[in-house]
Amino acid sequence: MHKVLLSLAANCDQEKNLDEARQRLEQVLFSLSFSRELWTEPIGGKRPDPYLNQIARGETTLSVEQLQQWFKQTEVDMGRTDQDRREGIVRIDIDLLQYDDKRFHLKDWERDYVKALL
């Protein structure tokens, strides 16, 4: 089993989309736990909509590549489109922050909301 740490965020139908993402994560992660939710203002975004953020911890048998592909496919399955991306609409964003001892999205580790939720 591999230990993982994820960041979840949405700026559109925030509560509904985070809830759906949590349910979907149960398909690939074990011993899953979530931080509290935290509302934040957008950072340099195209839209004024606030983000709802959350951190998840869990374990998986998937490789890094398989897990990241699953996240991207889940984002698409939940409605993420190129048009939304251009307009700054984030239905769901799932980012892998850590896989075992390897960290990803290093700038995210410095964000106040990530520090607060950890």
C-alpha positions in Angstrom: 0.0 0.0 0.0 1.1 3.5 -0.8 0.3 6.5 1.4 -1.1 9.5 -0.4 -2.1 13.1 0.4 -4.5 15.0 -2.0 -5.8 18.4 -2.4 -9.5 18.9 -3.5 -10.9 22.2 -4.7 -14.0 23.5 -6.5 -15.3 27.0 -7.4 -18.6 25.9 -9.0 -21.3 24.0 -7.1 -18.6 23.6 -4.5 -20.3 21.6 -1.8 -22.0 19.2 -4.2 -18.8 18.6 -6.2 -16.6 18.1 -3.2 -19.1 15.6 -1.9 -19.2 13.7 -5.2 -15.3 13.7 -5.4 -15.1 12.2 -1.8 -17.5 9.5 -2.8 -15.5 8.7 -6.0 -12.2 8.6 -4.1 -13.6 5.8 -2.0 -13.2 3.6 -5.2 -9.4 3.8 -5.2 -8.3 4.9 -1.7 -8.4 2.9 1.5 -8.2 4.2 5.1 -9.5 7.5 3.6 -9.9 10.5 5.9 -10.6 14.2 5.1 -9.7 17.5 6.7 -12.3 20.1 7.4 -13.4 22.2 4.5 -12.1 25.7 4.0 -13.5 28.5 1.9 -10.8 30.6 0.2 -10.7 33.5 -2.2 -9.4 32.8 -5.7 -5.7 33.4 -6.3 -5.3 35.2 -9.6 -8.2 33.5 -11.2 -10.6 34.6 -13.9 -13.7 34.3 -11.7 -14.6 35.9 -8.4 -16.2 32.7 -7.1 -14.7 31.4 -3.8 -13.1 28.0 -3.7 -14.0 25.2 -1.3 -10.8 23.3 -0.4 -10.1 20.1 1.4 -7.2 17.7 2.1 -7.6 13.9 1.9 -5.3 11.2 3.2 -5.5 7.6 2.2 -3.7 4.5 0.9 -3.8 2.9 -2.5 -2.4 0.0 -4.5 -2.3 2.2 -7.7 1.0 3.6 -9.1 1.5 7.3 -9.2 0.8 7.3 -12.9 -2.4 5.3 -12.5 -3.6 7.5 -9.6 -3.0 10.7 -11.5 -4.7 9.4 -14.6 -7.7 8.3 -12.4 -7.8 11.9 -11.0 -7.8 13.5 -14.4 -10.5 11.1 -15.7 -12.6 11.8 -12.6 -12.3 15.5 -13.2 -13.6 15.0 -16.8 -16.3 12.6 -15.7 -17.5 15.3 -13.2 -17.8 17.8 -16.1 -14.4 19.5 -16.5 -14.1 20.8 -20.0 -11.6 22.9 -22.0 -14.2 25.7 -22.2 -14.5 25.7 -18.4 -10.8 25.9 -18.0 -10.6 28.9 -20.3 -13.4 30.6 -18.3 -11.8 29.7 -14.9 -14.6 27.3 -13.9 -13.3 24.6 -11.6 -16.0 21.9 -11.0 -13.4 19.8 -9.3 -9.6 19.8 -9.1 -7.9 16.8 -7.5 -4.1 17.2 -7.1 -1.7 14.6 -5.7 0.4 16.4 -3.1 2.3 13.4 -1.8 2.8 9.7 -2.7 4.8 7.9 -0.1 7.8 10.1 0.5 7.6 12.0 -2.8 6.0 15.5 -2.9 4.2 17.0 -5.9 2.8 20.5 -6.6 5.5 22.0 -4.4 4.1 25.6 -4.7 0.8 24.3 -3.2 2.6 23.2 0.0 3.3 27.0 0.6 -0.3 28.1 0.2 -2.0 29.2 3.4 -5.0 27.0 2.9 -2.9 23.8 2.5 -0.9 24.7 5.6 -4.2 25.4 7.5 -5.8 22.1 6.4 -2.8 19.9 7.2 
